[in-house]
Amino acid sequence: MATQIVQYVLIRKDLISSLKWTLGALIAQACHACTATIHLFYEDQNTKEYLKDLDNMHKVVLEVPDEDVLMELTLKLKLDNIDHKLWIEQPEDIATCLVLKPYPKSEVQNYFKKYKLFSG
């Protein structure tokens, strides 16, 4: 069985619940972050493999409760050399989401076990 390559997307839930962002605005943030991540890691072998079959790309979209949790996760990933992009919306300077470059699921899934699937 082939190794499943997946891209994890983590979105701040409080942007909807507390700050009253629209779901569309939050989806746009995730789209920006996914596009930026693919661009940044375009030459990476996992990214190339992920893009070989565009109709079967696999993303896992999870929610984090707030900015503090998002920043803690960002720090952990940096310390462990896990490639990702933290999306900071400008000009507001608000961290909205984090996206990993494509990785084999088995290599990174343990970082995300405590987060649940995003629900708008």
Jmol script that loads the backbone (N, CA, C; Angstrom):
load data "model"
ATOM      1  N   MET A   1       0.842  -1.190   0.000  1.00  0.00           N
ATOM      2  CA  MET A   1       0.000   0.000   0.000  1.00  0.00           C
ATOM      3  C   MET A   1       0.880   1.244   0.000  1.00  0.00           C
ATOM      4  N   ALA A   2       0.566   2.186  -0.840  1.00  0.00           N
ATOM      5  CA  ALA A   2       1.338   3.428  -0.954  1.00  0.00           C
ATOM      6  C   ALA A   2       1.142   4.297   0.281  1.00  0.00           C
ATOM      7  N   THR A   3       2.170   5.050   0.593  1.00  0.00           N
ATOM      8  CA  THR A   3       2.097   5.975   1.712  1.00  0.00           C
ATOM      9  C   THR A   3       1.180   7.135   1.338  1.00  0.00           C
ATOM     10  N   GLN A   4       0.232   7.426   2.217  1.00  0.00           N
ATOM     11  CA  GLN A   4      -0.682   8.537   1.950  1.00  0.00           C
ATOM     12  C   GLN A   4       0.004   9.857   2.291  1.00  0.00           C
ATOM     13  N   ILE A   5       0.034  10.757   1.315  1.00  0.00           N
ATOM     14  CA  ILE A   5       0.581  12.093   1.544  1.00  0.00           C
ATOM     15  C   ILE A   5      -0.603  13.019   1.788  1.00  0.00           C
ATOM     16  N   VAL A   6      -0.495  13.795   2.839  1.00  0.00           N
ATOM     17  CA  VAL A   6      -1.606  14.628   3.277  1.00  0.00           C
ATOM     18  C   VAL A   6      -1.097  16.025   3.612  1.00  0.00           C
ATOM     19  N   GLN A   7      -1.982  16.984   3.493  1.00  0.00           N
ATOM     20  CA  GLN A   7      -1.668  18.349   3.901  1.00  0.00           C
ATOM     21  C   GLN A   7      -2.615  18.719   5.036  1.00  0.00           C
ATOM     22  N   TYR A   8      -2.052  19.065   6.182  1.00  0.00           N
ATOM     23  CA  TYR A   8      -2.844  19.476   7.343  1.00  0.00           C
ATOM     24  C   TYR A   8      -3.041  20.979   7.330  1.00  0.00           C
ATOM     25  N   VAL A   9      -4.290  21.392   7.617  1.00  0.00           N
ATOM     26  CA  VAL A   9      -4.683  22.793   7.681  1.00  0.00           C
ATOM     27  C   VAL A   9      -5.319  23.001   9.053  1.00  0.00           C
ATOM     28  N   LEU A  10      -4.790  23.931   9.832  1.00  0.00           N
ATOM     29  CA  LEU A  10      -5.330  24.220  11.162  1.00  0.00           C
ATOM     30  C   LEU A  10      -5.821  25.649  11.201  1.00  0.00           C
ATOM     31  N   ILE A  11      -7.081  25.816  11.566  1.00  0.00           N
ATOM     32  CA  ILE A  11      -7.750  27.114  11.516  1.00  0.00           C
ATOM     33  C   ILE A  11      -8.221  27.501  12.918  1.00  0.00           C
ATOM     34  N   ARG A  12      -8.084  28.773  13.234  1.00  0.00           N
ATOM     35  CA  ARG A  12      -8.554  29.281  14.526  1.00  0.00           C
ATOM     36  C   ARG A  12     -10.074  29.330  14.569  1.00  0.00           C
ATOM     37  N   LYS A  13     -10.669  28.594  15.480  1.00  0.00           N
ATOM     38  CA  LYS A  13     -12.128  28.560  15.638  1.00  0.00           C
ATOM     39  C   LYS A  13     -12.662  29.873  16.218  1.00  0.00           C
ATOM     40  N   ASP A  14     -11.873  30.523  17.076  1.00  0.00           N
ATOM     41  CA  ASP A  14     -12.349  31.746  17.721  1.00  0.00           C
ATOM     42  C   ASP A  14     -12.569  32.898  16.744  1.00  0.00           C
ATOM     43  N   LEU A  15     -12.001  32.807  15.554  1.00  0.00           N
ATOM     44  CA  LEU A  15     -12.221  33.876  14.581  1.00  0.00           C
ATOM     45  C   LEU A  15     -13.694  33.949  14.184  1.00  0.00           C
ATOM     46  N   ILE A  16     -14.360  32.806  14.220  1.00  0.00           N
ATOM     47  CA  ILE A  16     -15.803  32.776  13.939  1.00  0.00           C
ATOM     48  C   ILE A  16     -16.603  32.996  15.223  1.00  0.00           C
ATOM     49  N   SER A  17     -16.264  32.235  16.256  1.00  0.00           N
ATOM     50  CA  SER A  17     -17.089  32.252  17.464  1.00  0.00           C
ATOM     51  C   SER A  17     -16.977  33.549  18.265  1.00  0.00           C
ATOM     52  N   SER A  18     -15.787  34.103  18.401  1.00  0.00           N
ATOM     53  CA  SER A  18     -15.603  35.305  19.225  1.00  0.00           C
ATOM     54  C   SER A  18     -15.444  36.588  18.416  1.00  0.00           C
ATOM     55  N   LEU A  19     -14.689  36.497  17.326  1.00  0.00           N
ATOM     56  CA  LEU A  19     -14.398  37.702  16.557  1.00  0.00           C
ATOM     57  C   LEU A  19     -15.374  37.936  15.410  1.00  0.00           C
ATOM     58  N   LYS A  20     -16.293  36.995  15.231  1.00  0.00           N
ATOM     59  CA  LYS A  20     -17.408  37.129  14.271  1.00  0.00           C
ATOM     60  C   LYS A  20     -16.967  37.258  12.811  1.00  0.00           C
ATOM     61  N   TRP A  21     -15.880  36.585  12.450  1.00  0.00           N
ATOM     62  CA  TRP A  21     -15.508  36.519  11.051  1.00  0.00           C
ATOM     63  C   TRP A  21     -16.524  35.637  10.336  1.00  0.00           C
ATOM     64  N   THR A  22     -16.739  35.881   9.070  1.00  0.00           N
ATOM     65  CA  THR A  22     -17.632  35.014   8.307  1.00  0.00           C
ATOM     66  C   THR A  22     -16.885  33.736   7.930  1.00  0.00           C
ATOM     67  N   LEU A  23     -17.658  32.694   7.655  1.00  0.00           N
ATOM     68  CA  LEU A  23     -17.062  31.436   7.226  1.00  0.00           C
ATOM     69  C   LEU A  23     -16.286  31.639   5.918  1.00  0.00           C
ATOM     70  N   GLY A  24     -16.829  32.438   5.026  1.00  0.00           N
ATOM     71  CA  GLY A  24     -16.148  32.726   3.765  1.00  0.00           C
ATOM     72  C   GLY A  24     -14.794  33.384   3.967  1.00  0.00           C
ATOM     73  N   ALA A  25     -14.717  34.317   4.902  1.00  0.00           N
ATOM     74  CA  ALA A  25     -13.448  34.985   5.192  1.00  0.00           C
ATOM     75  C   ALA A  25     -12.425  33.983   5.725  1.00  0.00           C
ATOM     76  N   LEU A  26     -12.884  33.065   6.550  1.00  0.00           N
ATOM     77  CA  LEU A  26     -11.986  32.064   7.105  1.00  0.00           C
ATOM     78  C   LEU A  26     -11.531  31.070   6.038  1.00  0.00           C
ATOM     79  N   ILE A  27     -12.426  30.695   5.155  1.00  0.00           N
ATOM     80  CA  ILE A  27     -12.051  29.805   4.051  1.00  0.00           C
ATOM     81  C   ILE A  27     -11.003  30.496   3.175  1.00  0.00           C
ATOM     82  N   ALA A  28     -11.164  31.780   2.933  1.00  0.00           N
ATOM     83  CA  ALA A  28     -10.182  32.519   2.141  1.00  0.00           C
ATOM     84  C   ALA A  28      -8.801  32.477   2.808  1.00  0.00           C
ATOM     85  N   GLN A  29      -8.768  32.594   4.127  1.00  0.00           N
ATOM     86  CA  GLN A  29      -7.494  32.525   4.850  1.00  0.00           C
ATOM     87  C   GLN A  29      -6.820  31.174   4.621  1.00  0.00           C
ATOM     88  N   ALA A  30      -7.591  30.113   4.723  1.00  0.00           N
ATOM     89  CA  ALA A  30      -7.039  28.771   4.520  1.00  0.00           C
ATOM     90  C   ALA A  30      -6.552  28.597   3.084  1.00  0.00           C
ATOM     91  N   CYS A  31      -7.298  29.139   2.127  1.00  0.00           N
ATOM     92  CA  CYS A  31      -6.879  29.061   0.717  1.00  0.00           C
ATOM     93  C   CYS A  31      -5.569  29.809   0.498  1.00  0.00           C
ATOM     94  N   HIS A  32      -5.450  31.000   1.065  1.00  0.00           N
ATOM     95  CA  HIS A  32      -4.202  31.767   0.955  1.00  0.00           C
ATOM     96  C   HIS A  32      -3.033  30.953   1.517  1.00  0.00           C
ATOM     97  N   ALA A  33      -3.244  30.393   2.701  1.00  0.00           N
ATOM     98  CA  ALA A  33      -2.173  29.653   3.373  1.00  0.00           C
ATOM     99  C   ALA A  33      -1.790  28.389   2.607  1.00  0.00           C
ATOM    100  N   CYS A  34      -2.765  27.676   2.065  1.00  0.00           N
ATOM    101  CA  CYS A  34      -2.472  26.474   1.277  1.00  0.00           C
ATOM    102  C   CYS A  34      -1.671  26.831   0.028  1.00  0.00           C
ATOM    103  N   THR A  35      -2.093  27.880  -0.665  1.00  0.00           N
ATOM    104  CA  THR A  35      -1.394  28.304  -1.872  1.00  0.00           C
ATOM    105  C   THR A  35       0.038  28.725  -1.543  1.00  0.00           C
ATOM    106  N   ALA A  36       0.205  29.496  -0.490  1.00  0.00           N
ATOM    107  CA  ALA A  36       1.540  29.950  -0.088  1.00  0.00           C
ATOM    108  C   ALA A  36       2.434  28.768   0.281  1.00  0.00           C
ATOM    109  N   THR A  37       1.877  27.801   0.972  1.00  0.00           N
ATOM    110  CA  THR A  37       2.656  26.639   1.397  1.00  0.00           C
ATOM    111  C   THR A  37       3.121  25.822   0.195  1.00  0.00           C
ATOM    112  N   ILE A  38       2.230  25.580  -0.741  1.00  0.00           N
ATOM    113  CA  ILE A  38       2.621  24.850  -1.949  1.00  0.00           C
ATOM    114  C   ILE A  38       3.710  25.620  -2.695  1.00  0.00           C
ATOM    115  N   HIS A  39       3.562  26.936  -2.780  1.00  0.00           N
ATOM    116  CA  HIS A  39       4.574  27.753  -3.457  1.00  0.00           C
ATOM    117  C   HIS A  39       5.927  27.653  -2.747  1.00  0.00           C
ATOM    118  N   LEU A  40       5.931  27.809  -1.419  1.00  0.00           N
ATOM    119  CA  LEU A  40       7.176  27.790  -0.653  1.00  0.00           C
ATOM    120  C   LEU A  40       7.914  26.463  -0.759  1.00  0.00           C
ATOM    121  N   PHE A  41       7.162  25.372  -0.828  1.00  0.00           N
ATOM    122  CA  PHE A  41       7.770  24.042  -0.813  1.00  0.00           C
ATOM    123  C   PHE A  41       7.550  23.300  -2.131  1.00  0.00           C
ATOM    124  N   TYR A  42       7.451  24.056  -3.216  1.00  0.00           N
ATOM    125  CA  TYR A  42       7.132  23.495  -4.529  1.00  0.00           C
ATOM    126  C   TYR A  42       8.163  22.466  -4.993  1.00  0.00           C
ATOM    127  N   GLU A  43       9.414  22.671  -4.672  1.00  0.00           N
ATOM    128  CA  GLU A  43      10.477  21.763  -5.115  1.00  0.00           C
ATOM    129  C   GLU A  43      10.664  20.561  -4.191  1.00  0.00           C
ATOM    130  N   ASP A  44       9.963  20.527  -3.078  1.00  0.00           N
ATOM    131  CA  ASP A  44      10.049  19.415  -2.146  1.00  0.00           C
ATOM    132  C   ASP A  44       9.481  18.142  -2.781  1.00  0.00           C
ATOM    133  N   GLN A  45      10.129  17.014  -2.545  1.00  0.00           N
ATOM    134  CA  GLN A  45       9.693  15.759  -3.159  1.00  0.00           C
ATOM    135  C   GLN A  45       8.273  15.369  -2.742  1.00  0.00           C
ATOM    136  N   ASN A  46       7.921  15.564  -1.475  1.00  0.00           N
ATOM    137  CA  ASN A  46       6.551  15.239  -1.029  1.00  0.00           C
ATOM    138  C   ASN A  46       5.521  16.127  -1.729  1.00  0.00           C
ATOM    139  N   THR A  47       5.858  17.392  -1.903  1.00  0.00           N
ATOM    140  CA  THR A  47       4.942  18.306  -2.591  1.00  0.00           C
ATOM    141  C   THR A  47       4.751  17.868  -4.037  1.00  0.00           C
ATOM    142  N   LYS A  48       5.828  17.513  -4.703  1.00  0.00           N
ATOM    143  CA  LYS A  48       5.733  17.047  -6.090  1.00  0.00           C
ATOM    144  C   LYS A  48       4.845  15.811  -6.191  1.00  0.00           C
ATOM    145  N   GLU A  49       5.033  14.892  -5.254  1.00  0.00           N
ATOM    146  CA  GLU A  49       4.219  13.670  -5.243  1.00  0.00           C
ATOM    147  C   GLU A  49       2.744  14.006  -4.999  1.00  0.00           C
ATOM    148  N   TYR A  50       2.498  14.911  -4.086  1.00  0.00           N
ATOM    149  CA  TYR A  50       1.139  15.344  -3.739  1.00  0.00           C
ATOM    150  C   TYR A  50       0.427  15.941  -4.945  1.00  0.00           C
ATOM    151  N   LEU A  51       1.171  16.681  -5.763  1.00  0.00           N
ATOM    152  CA  LEU A  51       0.584  17.376  -6.906  1.00  0.00           C
ATOM    153  C   LEU A  51       0.463  16.508  -8.162  1.00  0.00           C
ATOM    154  N   LYS A  52       0.984  15.300  -8.119  1.00  0.00           N
ATOM    155  CA  LYS A  52       0.921  14.420  -9.298  1.00  0.00           C
ATOM    156  C   LYS A  52      -0.506  14.038  -9.676  1.00  0.00           C
ATOM    157  N   ASP A  53      -1.367  13.932  -8.675  1.00  0.00           N
ATOM    158  CA  ASP A  53      -2.741  13.496  -8.921  1.00  0.00           C
ATOM    159  C   ASP A  53      -3.691  14.516  -8.299  1.00  0.00           C
ATOM    160  N   LEU A  54      -3.932  15.605  -9.014  1.00  0.00           N
ATOM    161  CA  LEU A  54      -4.708  16.727  -8.475  1.00  0.00           C
ATOM    162  C   LEU A  54      -6.118  16.341  -8.057  1.00  0.00           C
ATOM    163  N   ASP A  55      -6.689  15.335  -8.683  1.00  0.00           N
ATOM    164  CA  ASP A  55      -8.061  14.930  -8.344  1.00  0.00           C
ATOM    165  C   ASP A  55      -8.130  14.089  -7.073  1.00  0.00           C
ATOM    166  N   ASN A  56      -6.978  13.759  -6.507  1.00  0.00           N
ATOM    167  CA  ASN A  56      -6.976  12.913  -5.309  1.00  0.00           C
ATOM    168  C   ASN A  56      -6.093  13.465  -4.196  1.00  0.00           C
ATOM    169  N   MET A  57      -5.931  14.778  -4.169  1.00  0.00           N
ATOM    170  CA  MET A  57      -5.184  15.377  -3.066  1.00  0.00           C
ATOM    171  C   MET A  57      -5.988  15.176  -1.779  1.00  0.00           C
ATOM    172  N   HIS A  58      -5.265  15.035  -0.666  1.00  0.00           N
ATOM    173  CA  HIS A  58      -5.937  14.808   0.610  1.00  0.00           C
ATOM    174  C   HIS A  58      -5.505  15.879   1.607  1.00  0.00           C
ATOM    175  N   LYS A  59      -6.487  16.598   2.132  1.00  0.00           N
ATOM    176  CA  LYS A  59      -6.244  17.592   3.175  1.00  0.00           C
ATOM    177  C   LYS A  59      -7.043  17.198   4.407  1.00  0.00           C
ATOM    178  N   VAL A  60      -6.505  17.534   5.560  1.00  0.00           N
ATOM    179  CA  VAL A  60      -7.217  17.369   6.819  1.00  0.00           C
ATOM    180  C   VAL A  60      -7.327  18.760   7.421  1.00  0.00           C
ATOM    181  N   VAL A  61      -8.554  19.234   7.599  1.00  0.00           N
ATOM    182  CA  VAL A  61      -8.794  20.581   8.108  1.00  0.00           C
ATOM    183  C   VAL A  61      -9.264  20.466   9.555  1.00  0.00           C
ATOM    184  N   LEU A  62      -8.449  20.980  10.447  1.00  0.00           N
ATOM    185  CA  LEU A  62      -8.695  20.885  11.884  1.00  0.00           C
ATOM    186  C   LEU A  62      -8.877  22.276  12.475  1.00  0.00           C
ATOM    187  N   GLU A  63      -9.470  22.307  13.669  1.00  0.00           N
ATOM    188  CA  GLU A  63      -9.641  23.586  14.345  1.00  0.00           C
ATOM    189  C   GLU A  63      -8.792  23.649  15.601  1.00  0.00           C
ATOM    190  N   VAL A  64      -8.281  24.848  15.861  1.00  0.00           N
ATOM    191  CA  VAL A  64      -7.622  25.148  17.127  1.00  0.00           C
ATOM    192  C   VAL A  64      -8.465  26.217  17.794  1.00  0.00           C
ATOM    193  N   PRO A  65      -8.511  26.240  19.114  1.00  0.00           N
ATOM    194  CA  PRO A  65      -9.436  27.158  19.787  1.00  0.00           C
ATOM    195  C   PRO A  65      -9.092  28.635  19.640  1.00  0.00           C
ATOM    196  N   ASP A  66      -7.795  28.969  19.601  1.00  0.00           N
ATOM    197  CA  ASP A  66      -7.439  30.389  19.601  1.00  0.00           C
ATOM    198  C   ASP A  66      -5.999  30.595  19.153  1.00  0.00           C
ATOM    199  N   GLU A  67      -5.580  31.852  19.144  1.00  0.00           N
ATOM    200  CA  GLU A  67      -4.245  32.210  18.676  1.00  0.00           C
ATOM    201  C   GLU A  67      -3.147  31.597  19.538  1.00  0.00           C
ATOM    202  N   ASP A  68      -3.345  31.554  20.851  1.00  0.00           N
ATOM    203  CA  ASP A  68      -2.312  30.997  21.726  1.00  0.00           C
ATOM    204  C   ASP A  68      -1.987  29.555  21.358  1.00  0.00           C
ATOM    205  N   VAL A  69      -3.005  28.755  21.124  1.00  0.00           N
ATOM    206  CA  VAL A  69      -2.803  27.360  20.757  1.00  0.00           C
ATOM    207  C   VAL A  69      -2.130  27.262  19.392  1.00  0.00           C
ATOM    208  N   LEU A  70      -2.552  28.108  18.457  1.00  0.00           N
ATOM    209  CA  LEU A  70      -1.943  28.119  17.131  1.00  0.00           C
ATOM    210  C   LEU A  70      -0.453  28.458  17.222  1.00  0.00           C
ATOM    211  N   MET A  71      -0.105  29.426  18.039  1.00  0.00           N
ATOM    212  CA  MET A  71       1.289  29.836  18.175  1.00  0.00           C
ATOM    213  C   MET A  71       2.122  28.762  18.897  1.00  0.00           C
ATOM    214  N   GLU A  72       1.540  28.092  19.880  1.00  0.00           N
ATOM    215  CA  GLU A  72       2.241  26.993  20.557  1.00  0.00           C
ATOM    216  C   GLU A  72       2.549  25.871  19.567  1.00  0.00           C
ATOM    217  N   LEU A  73       1.574  25.545  18.736  1.00  0.00           N
ATOM    218  CA  LEU A  73       1.771  24.510  17.728  1.00  0.00           C
ATOM    219  C   LEU A  73       2.843  24.943  16.726  1.00  0.00           C
ATOM    220  N   THR A  74       2.807  26.190  16.307  1.00  0.00           N
ATOM    221  CA  THR A  74       3.810  26.717  15.373  1.00  0.00           C
ATOM    222  C   THR A  74       5.211  26.550  15.949  1.00  0.00           C
ATOM    223  N   LEU A  75       5.377  26.885  17.209  1.00  0.00           N
ATOM    224  CA  LEU A  75       6.673  26.755  17.866  1.00  0.00           C
ATOM    225  C   LEU A  75       7.127  25.300  17.912  1.00  0.00           C
ATOM    226  N   LYS A  76       6.220  24.407  18.268  1.00  0.00           N
ATOM    227  CA  LYS A  76       6.545  22.974  18.329  1.00  0.00           C
ATOM    228  C   LYS A  76       6.998  22.470  16.952  1.00  0.00           C
ATOM    229  N   LEU A  77       6.285  22.859  15.901  1.00  0.00           N
ATOM    230  CA  LEU A  77       6.644  22.421  14.554  1.00  0.00           C
ATOM    231  C   LEU A  77       8.011  22.988  14.138  1.00  0.00           C
ATOM    232  N   LYS A  78       8.270  24.243  14.489  1.00  0.00           N
ATOM    233  CA  LYS A  78       9.575  24.836  14.177  1.00  0.00           C
ATOM    234  C   LYS A  78      10.691  24.078  14.881  1.00  0.00           C
ATOM    235  N   LEU A  79      10.489  23.807  16.159  1.00  0.00           N
ATOM    236  CA  LEU A  79      11.515  23.098  16.936  1.00  0.00           C
ATOM    237  C   LEU A  79      11.791  21.707  16.370  1.00  0.00           C
ATOM    238  N   ASP A  80      10.785  21.085  15.803  1.00  0.00           N
ATOM    239  CA  ASP A  80      10.923  19.732  15.258  1.00  0.00           C
ATOM    240  C   ASP A  80      11.211  19.726  13.756  1.00  0.00           C
ATOM    241  N   ASN A  81      11.467  20.903  13.195  1.00  0.00           N
ATOM    242  CA  ASN A  81      11.786  21.036  11.764  1.00  0.00           C
ATOM    243  C   ASN A  81      10.713  20.465  10.848  1.00  0.00           C
ATOM    244  N   ILE A  82       9.457  20.725  11.193  1.00  0.00           N
ATOM    245  CA  ILE A  82       8.325  20.339  10.358  1.00  0.00           C
ATOM    246  C   ILE A  82       7.953  21.563   9.518  1.00  0.00           C
ATOM    247  N   ASP A  83       8.070  21.441   8.204  1.00  0.00           N
ATOM    248  CA  ASP A  83       7.838  22.579   7.311  1.00  0.00           C
ATOM    249  C   ASP A  83       6.365  22.968   7.264  1.00  0.00           C
ATOM    250  N   HIS A  84       6.123  24.257   7.395  1.00  0.00           N
ATOM    251  CA  HIS A  84       4.755  24.772   7.425  1.00  0.00           C
ATOM    252  C   HIS A  84       4.767  26.265   7.113  1.00  0.00           C
ATOM    253  N   LYS A  85       3.582  26.812   6.988  1.00  0.00           N
ATOM    254  CA  LYS A  85       3.406  28.257   6.814  1.00  0.00           C
ATOM    255  C   LYS A  85       2.337  28.716   7.795  1.00  0.00           C
ATOM    256  N   LEU A  86       2.696  29.666   8.623  1.00  0.00           N
ATOM    257  CA  LEU A  86       1.732  30.324   9.494  1.00  0.00           C
ATOM    258  C   LEU A  86       1.213  31.524   8.718  1.00  0.00           C
ATOM    259  N   TRP A  87      -0.095  31.558   8.465  1.00  0.00           N
ATOM    260  CA  TRP A  87      -0.664  32.660   7.701  1.00  0.00           C
ATOM    261  C   TRP A  87      -1.018  33.811   8.640  1.00  0.00           C
ATOM    262  N   ILE A  88      -0.469  34.976   8.346  1.00  0.00           N
ATOM    263  CA  ILE A  88      -0.734  36.194   9.117  1.00  0.00           C
ATOM    264  C   ILE A  88      -1.480  37.143   8.193  1.00  0.00           C
ATOM    265  N   GLU A  89      -2.740  37.390   8.479  1.00  0.00           N
ATOM    266  CA  GLU A  89      -3.550  38.284   7.646  1.00  0.00           C
ATOM    267  C   GLU A  89      -3.088  39.724   7.844  1.00  0.00           C
ATOM    268  N   GLN A  90      -2.888  40.398   6.710  1.00  0.00           N
ATOM    269  CA  GLN A  90      -2.455  41.794   6.712  1.00  0.00           C
ATOM    270  C   GLN A  90      -3.549  42.658   6.095  1.00  0.00           C
ATOM    271  N   PRO A  91      -3.716  43.870   6.508  1.00  0.00           N
ATOM    272  CA  PRO A  91      -2.829  44.621   7.392  1.00  0.00           C
ATOM    273  C   PRO A  91      -3.156  44.445   8.878  1.00  0.00           C
ATOM    274  N   GLU A  92      -4.107  43.566   9.183  1.00  0.00           N
ATOM    275  CA  GLU A  92      -4.539  43.407  10.574  1.00  0.00           C
ATOM    276  C   GLU A  92      -3.481  42.762  11.464  1.00  0.00           C
ATOM    277  N   ASP A  93      -2.534  42.029  10.848  1.00  0.00           N
ATOM    278  CA  ASP A  93      -1.470  41.328  11.581  1.00  0.00           C
ATOM    279  C   ASP A  93      -2.041  40.278  12.535  1.00  0.00           C
ATOM    280  N   ILE A  94      -2.981  39.481  12.018  1.00  0.00           N
ATOM    281  CA  ILE A  94      -3.657  38.449  12.805  1.00  0.00           C
ATOM    282  C   ILE A  94      -3.272  37.076  12.265  1.00  0.00           C
ATOM    283  N   ALA A  95      -2.728  36.234  13.137  1.00  0.00           N
ATOM    284  CA  ALA A  95      -2.446  34.848  12.756  1.00  0.00           C
ATOM    285  C   ALA A  95      -3.784  34.112  12.642  1.00  0.00           C
ATOM    286  N   THR A  96      -4.069  33.581  11.461  1.00  0.00           N
ATOM    287  CA  THR A  96      -5.381  32.962  11.232  1.00  0.00           C
ATOM    288  C   THR A  96      -5.342  31.446  11.081  1.00  0.00           C
ATOM    289  N   CYS A  97      -4.287  30.945  10.459  1.00  0.00           N
ATOM    290  CA  CYS A  97      -4.220  29.503  10.246  1.00  0.00           C
ATOM    291  C   CYS A  97      -2.784  29.074   9.975  1.00  0.00           C
ATOM    292  N   LEU A  98      -2.601  27.785  10.017  1.00  0.00           N
ATOM    293  CA  LEU A  98      -1.302  27.180   9.803  1.00  0.00           C
ATOM    294  C   LEU A  98      -1.496  26.019   8.838  1.00  0.00           C
ATOM    295  N   VAL A  99      -0.591  25.881   7.866  1.00  0.00           N
ATOM    296  CA  VAL A  99      -0.688  24.793   6.896  1.00  0.00           C
ATOM    297  C   VAL A  99       0.663  24.106   6.782  1.00  0.00           C
ATOM    298  N   LEU A 100       0.663  22.795   6.898  1.00  0.00           N
ATOM    299  CA  LEU A 100       1.876  22.025   6.672  1.00  0.00           C
ATOM    300  C   LEU A 100       2.091  21.814   5.191  1.00  0.00           C
ATOM    301  N   LYS A 101       3.346  21.703   4.796  1.00  0.00           N
ATOM    302  CA  LYS A 101       3.611  21.226   3.442  1.00  0.00           C
ATOM    303  C   LYS A 101       3.094  19.783   3.402  1.00  0.00           C
ATOM    304  N   PRO A 102       2.872  19.235   2.244  1.00  0.00           N
ATOM    305  CA  PRO A 102       2.451  17.835   2.184  1.00  0.00           C
ATOM    306  C   PRO A 102       3.521  16.920   2.806  1.00  0.00           C
ATOM    307  N   TYR A 103       3.050  15.996   3.625  1.00  0.00           N
ATOM    308  CA  TYR A 103       3.905  15.012   4.292  1.00  0.00           C
ATOM    309  C   TYR A 103       3.225  13.652   4.233  1.00  0.00           C
ATOM    310  N   PRO A 104       4.007  12.581   4.314  1.00  0.00           N
ATOM    311  CA  PRO A 104       3.377  11.289   4.560  1.00  0.00           C
ATOM    312  C   PRO A 104       2.631  11.372   5.896  1.00  0.00           C
ATOM    313  N   LYS A 105       1.392  10.959   5.889  1.00  0.00           N
ATOM    314  CA  LYS A 105       0.548  11.088   7.080  1.00  0.00           C
ATOM    315  C   LYS A 105       1.201  10.482   8.312  1.00  0.00           C
ATOM    316  N   SER A 106       1.843   9.349   8.137  1.00  0.00           N
ATOM    317  CA  SER A 106       2.444   8.654   9.277  1.00  0.00           C
ATOM    318  C   SER A 106       3.552   9.467   9.954  1.00  0.00           C
ATOM    319  N   GLU A 107       4.166  10.383   9.226  1.00  0.00           N
ATOM    320  CA  GLU A 107       5.258  11.189   9.791  1.00  0.00           C
ATOM    321  C   GLU A 107       4.776  12.338  10.666  1.00  0.00           C
ATOM    322  N   VAL A 108       3.542  12.800  10.452  1.00  0.00           N
ATOM    323  CA  VAL A 108       3.108  14.024  11.139  1.00  0.00           C
ATOM    324  C   VAL A 108       1.785  13.905  11.902  1.00  0.00           C
ATOM    325  N   GLN A 109       1.067  12.828  11.737  1.00  0.00           N
ATOM    326  CA  GLN A 109      -0.271  12.750  12.312  1.00  0.00           C
ATOM    327  C   GLN A 109      -0.293  12.882  13.830  1.00  0.00           C
ATOM    328  N   ASN A 110       0.769  12.481  14.505  1.00  0.00           N
ATOM    329  CA  ASN A 110       0.768  12.564  15.970  1.00  0.00           C
ATOM    330  C   ASN A 110       0.740  13.998  16.492  1.00  0.00           C
ATOM    331  N   TYR A 111       1.172  14.953  15.689  1.00  0.00           N
ATOM    332  CA  TYR A 111       1.116  16.354  16.103  1.00  0.00           C
ATOM    333  C   TYR A 111      -0.326  16.857  16.221  1.00  0.00           C
ATOM    334  N   PHE A 112      -1.253  16.160  15.578  1.00  0.00           N
ATOM    335  CA  PHE A 112      -2.607  16.697  15.428  1.00  0.00           C
ATOM    336  C   PHE A 112      -3.702  15.847  16.052  1.00  0.00           C
ATOM    337  N   LYS A 113      -3.338  14.818  16.764  1.00  0.00           N
ATOM    338  CA  LYS A 113      -4.329  13.897  17.338  1.00  0.00           C
ATOM    339  C   LYS A 113      -5.312  14.590  18.283  1.00  0.00           C
ATOM    340  N   LYS A 114      -4.879  15.626  18.978  1.00  0.00           N
ATOM    341  CA  LYS A 114      -5.757  16.257  19.966  1.00  0.00           C
ATOM    342  C   LYS A 114      -6.725  17.280  19.367  1.00  0.00           C
ATOM    343  N   TYR A 115      -6.588  17.565  18.076  1.00  0.00           N
ATOM    344  CA  TYR A 115      -7.464  18.550  17.440  1.00  0.00           C
ATOM    345  C   TYR A 115      -8.585  17.844  16.696  1.00  0.00           C
ATOM    346  N   LYS A 116      -9.770  18.461  16.693  1.00  0.00           N
ATOM    347  CA  LYS A 116     -10.891  17.856  15.979  1.00  0.00           C
ATOM    348  C   LYS A 116     -11.069  18.512  14.612  1.00  0.00           C
ATOM    349  N   LEU A 117     -11.814  17.820  13.772  1.00  0.00           N
ATOM    350  CA  LEU A 117     -12.097  18.352  12.448  1.00  0.00           C
ATOM    351  C   LEU A 117     -12.792  19.696  12.573  1.00  0.00           C
ATOM    352  N   PHE A 118     -12.437  20.614  11.690  1.00  0.00           N
ATOM    353  CA  PHE A 118     -13.055  21.932  11.716  1.00  0.00           C
ATOM    354  C   PHE A 118     -14.546  21.821  11.399  1.00  0.00           C
ATOM    355  N   SER A 119     -15.334  22.530  12.178  1.00  0.00           N
ATOM    356  CA  SER A 119     -16.768  22.619  11.881  1.00  0.00           C
ATOM    357  C   SER A 119     -17.158  24.091  11.994  1.00  0.00           C
ATOM    358  N   GLY A 120     -17.714  24.595  10.927  1.00  0.00           N
ATOM    359  CA  GLY A 120     -18.060  26.020  10.879  1.00  0.00           C
ATOM    360  C   GLY A 120     -19.248  26.292  11.698  1.00  0.00           C
TER     361      GLY A 120
END
end "model"
wireframe off; spacefill off
backbone 0.3
color backbone group
